[in-house]
Amino acid sequence: MRLQKYMAHCGAASRRKCEEYIQEGLVKVNDKIVTELGTKIDPNVDRVYLRGKRLTLEDKKVYMILNKPIGVVTSANDEKDRQTVTDLVPDDYRVYPVGRLDIDTTGLVLLTNDGELANILMHPRYKIGKKYIVTVEGTPNAHELSLLREGLDIRDLKTSPANVRILKNFKQDSILEIEIFEGQNHQVKRMFDYIGHSVKKLKRISMGKIELLDLEVGNYRYLNENEIKYLKGLK
């Protein structure tokens, strides 16, 4: 594909204006400034920059996960100018987080520009599980665990039956794994508050078959081919 045609398809400007940008030396392909109008590129391989900003085709879908640290806002921007999850990933593509994690919750955040997929992942009808490791005060007993497994009706929050198990327990607190199928505000915290065990620490480790695994806090990675195939199969 000719360079100016690719730039126009990316929404940079009209093809004629893109030709002017090229001749003015404002366009770089990979690491080289290009001024020749007949230059051809491979959109799947070459990286094109206009005034230092990378251009991408609008129909190119991007999928990545981030291990969100404490104190980072799960949003594409923040009115209080706090650090957001999009500040921690490359700005080559305009991506946004799927759902939210509280500012004091860590773990897996999926970022994408695929709006259709984001809607599926967040809609309760599709029953996409979100799995967490949670540290709570005390240790829930059998009855309290059964309440979580049966589903709760807490004023404006009605939950599906959750999968929950105790991983470790100590004198003052315990560590559990819980999988929920909604994504309401503060949902896990509200569920454990309801059974009398306040959350002390919360980390999301998976969304469906997408797992955080050993990704370091603050780091990100692009999804692999099998993970992308799984996500597209949800549509």
C-alpha positions in Angstrom: 0.0 0.0 0.0 1.3 3.5 -0.9 2.3 5.5 2.2 -0.1 8.4 1.6 -3.0 6.0 1.1 -2.3 4.3 4.3 -2.1 7.6 6.1 -5.5 8.7 4.8 -7.0 5.4 5.8 -5.7 6.0 9.3 -7.6 9.3 9.4 -4.5 11.6 9.3 -5.9 13.8 6.6 -6.9 13.7 2.9 -4.6 11.8 0.6 -3.4 15.0 -1.0 -2.6 16.6 2.4 -0.8 13.5 3.5 1.4 13.8 0.4 2.3 17.3 1.6 3.2 16.0 5.0 5.5 13.5 3.4 7.2 16.1 1.2 7.7 18.3 4.2 9.6 15.6 6.1 7.0 15.1 8.8 6.5 11.4 8.2 8.6 8.6 9.5 8.4 4.9 8.5 9.8 2.8 11.2 13.0 4.8 12.2 13.5 6.6 8.9 12.0 9.9 7.6 10.4 9.4 4.2 9.9 12.2 1.7 9.3 10.1 -1.5 5.6 9.9 -2.5 5.9 6.6 -4.2 7.0 4.8 -1.1 5.1 1.6 -0.4 4.6 0.0 3.1 3.3 -3.2 4.6 0.6 -2.1 7.1 1.1 -5.4 9.0 4.8 -4.8 9.5 5.8 -1.2 9.1 5.2 1.5 11.7 4.2 4.9 10.4 4.5 8.2 12.4 3.3 11.7 11.7 5.0 14.4 13.8 6.2 11.6 16.1 2.7 10.1 16.7 2.0 6.6 15.4 -0.8 6.2 12.9 -2.9 3.1 13.0 -5.8 1.8 10.9 -9.1 2.3 12.7 -10.2 -1.3 12.2 -7.1 -2.8 13.8 -8.2 -4.3 17.0 -5.7 -4.3 19.9 -5.9 -6.5 23.1 -3.6 -6.3 26.1 -3.7 -6.8 29.8 -2.1 -4.8 32.6 -1.4 -5.8 36.2 -2.8 -2.7 37.8 -0.9 -1.3 40.8 -2.6 0.3 43.9 -3.4 4.0 43.4 -3.9 3.8 39.6 -7.4 4.8 38.3 -9.1 2.3 35.9 -10.0 4.9 33.3 -8.7 6.3 30.0 -8.6 9.8 31.7 -9.2 11.3 35.1 -10.7 14.6 36.0 -8.4 14.8 39.1 -5.3 14.2 36.9 -4.4 11.0 38.7 -2.4 8.3 37.0 -4.6 6.0 34.9 -4.2 2.5 33.5 -3.7 4.0 30.0 -0.7 5.9 31.3 1.0 2.5 31.9 0.6 1.1 28.3 1.9 2.3 25.0 0.0 5.1 23.3 0.5 3.6 19.8 -3.2 2.7 19.9 -6.2 4.3 21.6 -7.3 1.7 24.0 -9.6 1.8 27.1 -10.2 -0.5 30.0 -12.9 -3.1 30.1 -14.8 -2.5 33.3 -13.2 -1.1 36.5 -11.1 -2.0 39.4 -11.2 0.2 42.6 -8.2 2.4 43.1 -7.0 0.2 45.9 -7.5 -3.0 44.0 -4.7 -4.6 42.0 -4.6 -7.1 39.2 -5.8 -7.8 35.7 -7.3 -5.1 33.6 -8.1 -5.8 30.0 -7.6 -2.9 27.6 -8.8 -2.8 24.0 -10.3 -0.7 21.2 -12.9 -3.5 20.5 -16.1 -2.0 21.8 -18.3 -5.0 20.8 -16.1 -7.3 22.8 -16.0 -5.0 25.8 -19.8 -5.0 26.0 -19.9 -8.8 25.9 -17.3 -9.1 28.6 -19.2 -6.8 31.0 -22.8 -7.9 30.3 -24.0 -10.3 33.0 -26.0 -12.2 30.3 -22.8 -13.8 28.9 -21.7 -15.1 32.3 -18.0 -14.2 31.9 -16.3 -15.1 35.2 -14.0 -12.6 37.0 -11.8 -14.4 39.5 -10.2 -12.6 42.5 -7.8 -13.4 45.3 -9.2 -11.7 48.4 -7.9 -11.2 51.9 -10.7 -10.7 54.5 -11.0 -10.1 58.2 -11.6 -13.4 60.0 -12.6 -16.6 58.3 -16.0 -17.2 56.7 -17.8 -20.2 58.1 -19.7 -22.8 56.1 -23.0 -20.9 56.3 -21.5 -17.6 55.2 -19.7 -19.3 52.2 -23.0 -20.9 51.2 -24.7 -17.5 51.1 -22.1 -16.4 48.5 -22.5 -19.6 46.6 -26.3 -19.2 46.5 -26.2 -15.6 45.4 -26.9 -12.4 47.4 -29.7 -9.8 47.2 -28.1 -6.7 48.7 -30.5 -3.7 48.1 -29.5 -2.6 44.6 -27.1 -5.5 44.1 -28.3 -9.0 43.2 -25.5 -11.5 42.5 -25.3 -14.8 40.6 -24.1 -17.8 42.6 -20.3 -17.3 43.1 -17.6 -19.8 43.1 -15.6 -19.4 46.4 -13.1 -21.4 48.4 -10.7 -20.7 51.2 -7.1 -20.9 50.3 -5.5 -20.1 53.7 -6.6 -18.9 57.1 -4.8 -17.3 59.9 -5.7 -15.9 63.4 -6.8 -12.5 62.2 -7.7 -13.0 58.6 -8.0 -15.4 55.7 -7.3 -15.6 51.9 -10.0 -16.8 49.5 -10.5 -17.2 45.8 -13.8 -16.0 44.5 -15.3 -15.9 41.0 -18.2 -13.6 40.2 -20.2 -13.1 37.0 -21.2 -9.5 37.2 -19.1 -6.3 37.4 -20.9 -4.0 39.8 -19.2 -1.2 41.7 -17.3 -2.5 44.8 -19.1 -5.8 44.3 -16.7 -8.2 46.0 -16.2 -5.8 48.9 -20.0 -5.5 49.3 -20.4 -9.2 49.2 -17.9 -9.9 51.9 -19.2 -6.9 54.0 -22.7 -8.5 53.8 -21.4 -11.8 55.4 -19.4 -9.9 58.0 -15.9 -10.2 56.7 -14.4 -6.9 55.5 -12.0 -7.0 52.6 -8.4 -6.0 53.4 -6.8 -6.8 50.1 -8.2 -7.6 46.6 -6.5 -8.7 43.4 -8.2 -9.8 40.1 -6.4 -12.7 38.5 -8.6 -13.6 35.5 -11.4 -12.6 33.2 -12.8 -15.7 31.5 -9.9 -17.6 30.2 -7.6 -14.6 30.2 -5.2 -15.0 33.1 -2.8 -12.7 34.9 -0.3 -15.5 35.7 3.1 -14.1 36.6 2.8 -10.6 35.0 4.6 -8.2 37.3 2.7 -5.3 38.9 2.7 -2.3 36.7 3.6 -4.3 33.6 1.5 -5.1 30.5 1.5 -7.6 27.7 -0.4 -8.1 24.4 -2.6 -11.1 24.3 -1.3 -14.1 22.3 -3.0 -15.7 19.4 -5.0 -18.3 21.4 -6.2 -15.7 23.8 -7.4 -13.4 21.0 -9.1 -16.4 19.3 -10.9 -17.2 22.6 -12.1 -13.6 22.9 -13.4 -13.4 19.3 -15.2 -16.6 19.9 -17.3 -14.8 22.5 -18.9 -12.6 19.9 
